[in-house]
Amino acid sequence: MFIFRRLAESDLEKMRAWRTAPDITKHLFTKPTITKEDQIKWFEGIKDGESYRCWIINYDGRDIGFCTLSDIDWTNRTADPGTFICEAEYRGKGLVKHIVYNVLRYGFEEMNLLKILGPIVAANVAPRISYEKIGFKVDGPFEEIKSGKAFDIFTVTFLSTDWEGMKGSIEYDVAKEFEGY
Ligand SMILES: CC(C)(COP(=O)(O)OP(=O)(O)OC[C@H]1O[C@@H](n2cnc3c(N)ncnc32)[C@H](O)[C@@H]1OP(=O)(O)O)[C@@H](O)C(=O)NCCC(=O)NCCS
């Protein structure tokens, strides 16, 4: 059973441990170290949910990771998805599709987004294949330069019209609670 809880100040130390774990950061652009002060400052900047929304994923009573909609653009009605199963024993169990479908439902039906899209580093195979199996369109690879370094990325895209077309026919564990912003 899933519960999606809006990120709260009381979650910050757990988030900091997750966001600095090498198996999570290896394909991401986050800083390898984050101080307690960095984390509090970051939370102060995002807690209103205007351009970034984050939920702790609780599965069968345990907090197993978090998911995000970031770079929210209210003019064009787009956002970038992020899915993080941080407790490693919960990966490889097929939970990702349930998590992502709950986020798509919230993004399209509650936030009224038109498109959910984002980049994925090519070397990060699990999310790319997971998103593709869930129904995202995958494009790439494209070369990207970040901090003077070249690497390949794919983009993953899901349209609100895709959601309208498939929401009646997919089976997933609808979250018992999905705390809104
Ligand atoms: C991305 C993430 C949420 C995916 O969850 P997961 O539990 O690892 O995914 P699963 O193992 O259930 O894989 C989902 C599907 O992709 C397939 N898959 C995953 N990795 C694969 C690989 N390396 N090669 C081939 N297929 C793969 C699985 O076989 C599965 O297919 P199925 O549903 O037909 O069985 C998880 O790996 C994670 O949290 N990674 C770290 C954080 C991260 O990088 N997040 C992405 C930021 S956007």
The ligand as an SDF file (V2000), in Angstrom:
LIG
                    3D

 48 50  0  0  0  0  0  0  0  0999 V2000
   14.8130    4.4160  -11.3860 C   0  0  0  0  0  0  0  0  0  0  0  0
   14.2730    3.4700  -10.3370 C   0  0  0  0  0  0  0  0  0  0  0  0
   13.1510    4.1620   -9.5670 C   0  0  0  0  0  0  0  0  0  0  0  0
   13.6720    2.2410  -11.0480 C   0  0  0  0  0  0  0  0  0  0  0  0
   13.1510    1.3500  -10.0890 O   0  0  0  0  0  0  0  0  0  0  0  0
   13.5970   -0.1680  -10.0740 P   0  0  0  0  0  0  0  0  0  0  0  0
   12.9220   -0.8520   -8.9620 O   0  0  0  0  0  0  0  0  0  0  0  0
   15.0860   -0.2080  -10.1350 O   0  0  0  0  0  0  0  0  0  0  0  0
   12.9820   -0.6650  -11.4560 O   0  0  0  0  0  0  0  0  0  0  0  0
   12.6780   -2.1580  -11.8350 P   0  0  0  0  0  0  0  0  0  0  0  0
   13.8430   -3.0260  -11.4690 O   0  0  0  0  0  0  0  0  0  0  0  0
   11.3250   -2.5320  -11.3390 O   0  0  0  0  0  0  0  0  0  0  0  0
   12.6670   -2.0460  -13.4210 O   0  0  0  0  0  0  0  0  0  0  0  0
   11.5360   -1.6170  -14.1330 C   0  0  0  0  0  0  0  0  0  0  0  0
   11.5770   -2.2970  -15.4850 C   0  0  0  0  0  0  0  0  0  0  0  0
   12.7560   -1.8870  -16.2060 O   0  0  0  0  0  0  0  0  0  0  0  0
   13.5880   -3.0170  -16.4930 C   0  0  0  0  0  0  0  0  0  0  0  0
   14.9860   -2.6600  -16.2380 N   0  0  0  0  0  0  0  0  0  0  0  0
   15.4690   -1.9470  -15.1970 C   0  0  0  0  0  0  0  0  0  0  0  0
   16.8190   -1.8290  -15.3230 N   0  0  0  0  0  0  0  0  0  0  0  0
   17.1530   -2.4850  -16.4450 C   0  0  0  0  0  0  0  0  0  0  0  0
   18.3900   -2.7380  -17.0960 C   0  0  0  0  0  0  0  0  0  0  0  0
   19.5480   -2.2580  -16.6050 N   0  0  0  0  0  0  0  0  0  0  0  0
   18.3740   -3.4560  -18.2420 N   0  0  0  0  0  0  0  0  0  0  0  0
   17.2050   -3.9410  -18.7560 C   0  0  0  0  0  0  0  0  0  0  0  0
   15.9880   -3.7430  -18.1710 N   0  0  0  0  0  0  0  0  0  0  0  0
   15.9830   -3.0390  -17.0410 C   0  0  0  0  0  0  0  0  0  0  0  0
   13.1440   -4.0950  -15.5240 C   0  0  0  0  0  0  0  0  0  0  0  0
   13.3870   -5.3830  -16.0380 O   0  0  0  0  0  0  0  0  0  0  0  0
   11.6730   -3.8110  -15.3570 C   0  0  0  0  0  0  0  0  0  0  0  0
   10.9360   -4.3530  -16.4360 O   0  0  0  0  0  0  0  0  0  0  0  0
    9.5940   -5.2120  -16.1700 P   0  0  0  0  0  0  0  0  0  0  0  0
    8.6200   -4.2300  -15.5280 O   0  0  0  0  0  0  0  0  0  0  0  0
    9.1780   -5.6400  -17.5260 O   0  0  0  0  0  0  0  0  0  0  0  0
    9.9810   -6.3160  -15.2610 O   0  0  0  0  0  0  0  0  0  0  0  0
   15.3900    3.0090   -9.3620 C   0  0  0  0  0  0  0  0  0  0  0  0
   16.3400    2.2650  -10.0720 O   0  0  0  0  0  0  0  0  0  0  0  0
   16.0710    4.1480   -8.6330 C   0  0  0  0  0  0  0  0  0  0  0  0
   15.5390    4.6980   -7.6960 O   0  0  0  0  0  0  0  0  0  0  0  0
   17.3280    4.5050   -9.0860 N   0  0  0  0  0  0  0  0  0  0  0  0
   18.1430    5.5040   -8.3990 C   0  0  0  0  0  0  0  0  0  0  0  0
   17.6200    6.9300   -8.5350 C   0  0  0  0  0  0  0  0  0  0  0  0
   17.5700    7.4180   -9.9600 C   0  0  0  0  0  0  0  0  0  0  0  0
   18.5490    7.4130  -10.6820 O   0  0  0  0  0  0  0  0  0  0  0  0
   16.3750    7.8740  -10.3400 N   0  0  0  0  0  0  0  0  0  0  0  0
   16.1190    8.4220  -11.6390 C   0  0  0  0  0  0  0  0  0  0  0  0
   16.1090    9.9060  -11.5720 C   0  0  0  0  0  0  0  0  0  0  0  0
   14.9180   10.4730  -12.7520 S   0  0  0  0  0  0  0  0  0  0  0  0
  1  2  1  0
  2  3  1  0
  2  4  1  0
  2 36  1  0
  4  5  1  0
  5  6  1  0
  6  7  2  0
  6  8  1  0
  6  9  1  0
  9 10  1  0
 10 11  2  0
 10 12  1  0
 10 13  1  0
 13 14  1  0
 14 15  1  0
 15 16  1  0
 15 30  1  0
 16 17  1  0
 17 18  1  0
 17 28  1  0
 18 19  1  0
 18 27  1  0
 19 20  2  0
 20 21  1  0
 21 22  1  0
 21 27  2  0
 22 23  1  0
 22 24  2  0
 24 25  1  0
 25 26  2  0
 26 27  1  0
 28 29  1  0
 28 30  1  0
 30 31  1  0
 31 32  1  0
 32 33  2  0
 32 34  1  0
 32 35  1  0
 36 37  1  0
 36 38  1  0
 38 39  2  0
 38 40  1  0
 40 41  1  0
 41 42  1  0
 42 43  1  0
 43 44  2  0
 43 45  1  0
 45 46  1  0
 46 47  1  0
 47 48  1  0
M  END
$$$$
